[in-house]
Amino acid sequence: MSTFIIIPVGGTTNLDQTLPQQFGNKALRLPNGEWFVSYDGTSRQLSDDIGISESTTGSAIVLNFSA
């Protein structure tokens, strides 16, 4: 499982509702609105799954990283 950070950019996003519903305790909101998410897949797949690619949940940057 990979770890991703999702950084909202621009206007309002629905990430605060979408990510907890879809990922439960595999999603952690940071104090400034960014999210850590554990996910099996690529950045593009995650972006597609949560509606960022089509802008249905708003605009955000999705980055995969390892610690």
C-alpha positions, 0 to 999 in steps of 0.5 A, spaced: 500 500 500 502 506 498 502 513 501 499 519 498 498 526 500 493 530 497 493 538 497 487 542 495 488 548 490 484 553 488 476 554 490 472 549 495 473 542 495 469 536 497 475 532 500 473 533 507 466 529 505 469 524 500 475 522 503 473 519 510 467 516 506 471 512 501 477 511 505 475 511 513 481 510 517 486 510 511 485 517 510 488 523 515 486 530 515 492 535 516 491 541 520 491 546 513 486 541 509 491 537 506 490 529 507 494 523 507 491 517 504 493 509 504 491 507 497 493 501 493 494 504 486 497 510 482 496 517 483 492 517 477 488 512 479 487 515 486 485 522 483 480 518 478 477 514 484 476 521 488 473 525 482 479 530 482 481 528 475 474 530 472 474 536 478 467 533 481 470 534 488 474 540 486 482 541 484 488 538 488 495 535 487 496 528 488 503 526 490 505 519 492 511 519 497 515 514 501 518 515 508 
